Amino acid sequence: MVIVNEKQYLSEFIQLNEAWITHYFKLEDADIALANNPARIIEDGGYIFSFVENGHVVGVCALFKDDDAVFQLARMAVKKECQGKGYGEALLSAAIAKLREIKASRVYLLSNTLLIPAINLYKKYGFTVFSRGQHPVYARCDIVMEKFL
């Protein structure tokens, strides 16, 4: 079950994100800043989605609010032992449903072209490549994708 903006799951949100980041890349200053105050996503008008199964968080993602019409899909992570079971799709579907509910017009994401399963998932849900190349904030990001709603 996907639960939205439940602050009791913020620590799992950070743990899952740090686990996937350090598996593929390294933590950056922006990651550390977010870990110090993940509630700011909600406080700034965004959303944190937690997929909870049998009382345990198995996957997470967030929507960071840029403005009323534009959000960034970010921080999607699923426990390694739970990958391939559809949790990422459920989280992505919940995020897109929330965007439609609040009448957002556009969502974008930052990723890395090495993460082929993630890129394929985003394409399956209608995201297209907006730009390629080194991102100015995140060293690990080399692709920006977007979806108009």
Contacts in CASP RR format, 6 or more apart in sequence:
PFRMAT RR
TARGET T0000
AUTHOR 0000-0000-0000
METHOD contacts of the structure
MODEL  1
MVIVNEKQYLSEFIQLNEAWITHYFKLEDADIALANNPARIIEDGGYIFS
FVENGHVVGVCALFKDDDAVFQLARMAVKKECQGKGYGEALLSAAIAKLR
EIKASRVYLLSNTLLIPAINLYKKYGFTVFSRGQHPVYARCDIVMEKFL
1 51 0 8 1.000
1 52 0 8 1.000
1 53 0 8 1.000
2 49 0 8 1.000
2 50 0 8 1.000
2 51 0 8 1.000
2 52 0 8 1.000
2 90 0 8 1.000
2 91 0 8 1.000
2 94 0 8 1.000
3 9 0 8 1.000
3 49 0 8 1.000
3 50 0 8 1.000
3 51 0 8 1.000
3 52 0 8 1.000
4 47 0 8 1.000
4 48 0 8 1.000
4 49 0 8 1.000
4 50 0 8 1.000
4 94 0 8 1.000
4 98 0 8 1.000
5 42 0 8 1.000
5 47 0 8 1.000
5 48 0 8 1.000
6 48 0 8 1.000
6 50 0 8 1.000
7 39 0 8 1.000
7 42 0 8 1.000
9 48 0 8 1.000
9 50 0 8 1.000
9 52 0 8 1.000
9 57 0 8 1.000
9 60 0 8 1.000
10 38 0 8 1.000
10 39 0 8 1.000
10 48 0 8 1.000
12 50 0 8 1.000
12 57 0 8 1.000
12 60 0 8 1.000
13 38 0 8 1.000
13 48 0 8 1.000
13 50 0 8 1.000
13 57 0 8 1.000
13 60 0 8 1.000
13 62 0 8 1.000
13 75 0 8 1.000
14 34 0 8 1.000
14 35 0 8 1.000
14 38 0 8 1.000
16 57 0 8 1.000
16 59 0 8 1.000
16 60 0 8 1.000
16 77 0 8 1.000
16 78 0 8 1.000
16 79 0 8 1.000
17 31 0 8 1.000
17 60 0 8 1.000
17 75 0 8 1.000
17 77 0 8 1.000
18 27 0 8 1.000
18 31 0 8 1.000
18 35 0 8 1.000
19 77 0 8 1.000
19 79 0 8 1.000
19 80 0 8 1.000
20 77 0 8 1.000
21 27 0 8 1.000
21 31 0 8 1.000
21 140 0 8 1.000
23 80 0 8 1.000
24 112 0 8 1.000
24 114 0 8 1.000
24 115 0 8 1.000
24 140 0 8 1.000
25 112 0 8 1.000
25 139 0 8 1.000
25 140 0 8 1.000
26 140 0 8 1.000
28 137 0 8 1.000
28 138 0 8 1.000
28 139 0 8 1.000
28 140 0 8 1.000
30 137 0 8 1.000
30 138 0 8 1.000
34 40 0 8 1.000
34 41 0 8 1.000
34 75 0 8 1.000
38 48 0 8 1.000
41 47 0 8 1.000
41 48 0 8 1.000
41 62 0 8 1.000
41 63 0 8 1.000
41 64 0 8 1.000
42 48 0 8 1.000
44 64 0 8 1.000
44 65 0 8 1.000
45 65 0 8 1.000
46 62 0 8 1.000
46 63 0 8 1.000
46 64 0 8 1.000
46 65 0 8 1.000
46 71 0 8 1.000
47 62 0 8 1.000
47 63 0 8 1.000
47 95 0 8 1.000
47 98 0 8 1.000
48 60 0 8 1.000
48 61 0 8 1.000
48 62 0 8 1.000
49 60 0 8 1.000
49 61 0 8 1.000
49 62 0 8 1.000
49 63 0 8 1.000
49 91 0 8 1.000
49 94 0 8 1.000
49 95 0 8 1.000
49 98 0 8 1.000
50 57 0 8 1.000
50 59 0 8 1.000
50 60 0 8 1.000
51 57 0 8 1.000
51 58 0 8 1.000
51 59 0 8 1.000
51 60 0 8 1.000
51 78 0 8 1.000
51 87 0 8 1.000
51 88 0 8 1.000
51 90 0 8 1.000
51 91 0 8 1.000
52 58 0 8 1.000
53 82 0 8 1.000
58 78 0 8 1.000
58 79 0 8 1.000
58 82 0 8 1.000
58 87 0 8 1.000
59 76 0 8 1.000
59 77 0 8 1.000
59 78 0 8 1.000
59 79 0 8 1.000
59 82 0 8 1.000
59 87 0 8 1.000
59 88 0 8 1.000
59 91 0 8 1.000
60 75 0 8 1.000
60 76 0 8 1.000
60 77 0 8 1.000
60 91 0 8 1.000
61 73 0 8 1.000
61 74 0 8 1.000
61 75 0 8 1.000
61 76 0 8 1.000
61 77 0 8 1.000
61 88 0 8 1.000
61 91 0 8 1.000
61 92 0 8 1.000
61 95 0 8 1.000
62 73 0 8 1.000
62 74 0 8 1.000
62 75 0 8 1.000
62 76 0 8 1.000
63 71 0 8 1.000
63 72 0 8 1.000
63 73 0 8 1.000
63 74 0 8 1.000
63 95 0 8 1.000
63 98 0 8 1.000
63 99 0 8 1.000
63 107 0 8 1.000
64 71 0 8 1.000
64 72 0 8 1.000
64 74 0 8 1.000
65 71 0 8 1.000
66 72 0 8 1.000
68 104 0 8 1.000
69 103 0 8 1.000
69 104 0 8 1.000
69 105 0 8 1.000
69 106 0 8 1.000
70 104 0 8 1.000
70 105 0 8 1.000
70 106 0 8 1.000
70 107 0 8 1.000
70 108 0 8 1.000
71 99 0 8 1.000
71 104 0 8 1.000
71 106 0 8 1.000
71 107 0 8 1.000
72 107 0 8 1.000
72 108 0 8 1.000
72 109 0 8 1.000
72 110 0 8 1.000
73 92 0 8 1.000
73 95 0 8 1.000
73 107 0 8 1.000
73 108 0 8 1.000
73 109 0 8 1.000
74 109 0 8 1.000
74 110 0 8 1.000
76 88 0 8 1.000
76 91 0 8 1.000
76 92 0 8 1.000
76 118 0 8 1.000
78 84 0 8 1.000
78 87 0 8 1.000
78 88 0 8 1.000
78 91 0 8 1.000
88 121 0 8 1.000
89 121 0 8 1.000
92 121 0 8 1.000
92 122 0 8 1.000
92 125 0 8 1.000
93 125 0 8 1.000
95 107 0 8 1.000
96 107 0 8 1.000
96 125 0 8 1.000
96 147 0 8 1.000
96 149 0 8 1.000
99 107 0 8 1.000
99 149 0 8 1.000
100 149 0 8 1.000
104 149 0 8 1.000
105 148 0 8 1.000
105 149 0 8 1.000
106 146 0 8 1.000
106 147 0 8 1.000
106 148 0 8 1.000
106 149 0 8 1.000
107 146 0 8 1.000
107 147 0 8 1.000
107 149 0 8 1.000
108 130 0 8 1.000
108 144 0 8 1.000
108 145 0 8 1.000
108 146 0 8 1.000
108 147 0 8 1.000
109 122 0 8 1.000
109 127 0 8 1.000
109 144 0 8 1.000
109 145 0 8 1.000
109 146 0 8 1.000
110 135 0 8 1.000
110 138 0 8 1.000
110 141 0 8 1.000
110 143 0 8 1.000
110 144 0 8 1.000
111 118 0 8 1.000
111 119 0 8 1.000
111 122 0 8 1.000
111 141 0 8 1.000
111 142 0 8 1.000
111 143 0 8 1.000
111 144 0 8 1.000
111 145 0 8 1.000
112 140 0 8 1.000
112 141 0 8 1.000
112 142 0 8 1.000
112 143 0 8 1.000
113 119 0 8 1.000
113 132 0 8 1.000
113 142 0 8 1.000
113 143 0 8 1.000
119 143 0 8 1.000
119 145 0 8 1.000
122 145 0 8 1.000
123 145 0 8 1.000
125 147 0 8 1.000
126 147 0 8 1.000
127 145 0 8 1.000
127 146 0 8 1.000
127 147 0 8 1.000
128 145 0 8 1.000
128 146 0 8 1.000
128 147 0 8 1.000
129 143 0 8 1.000
129 144 0 8 1.000
129 145 0 8 1.000
130 144 0 8 1.000
130 145 0 8 1.000
130 146 0 8 1.000
131 143 0 8 1.000
131 144 0 8 1.000
132 142 0 8 1.000
132 143 0 8 1.000
132 144 0 8 1.000
133 142 0 8 1.000
133 143 0 8 1.000
134 141 0 8 1.000
134 142 0 8 1.000
135 141 0 8 1.000
135 142 0 8 1.000
135 144 0 8 1.000
END
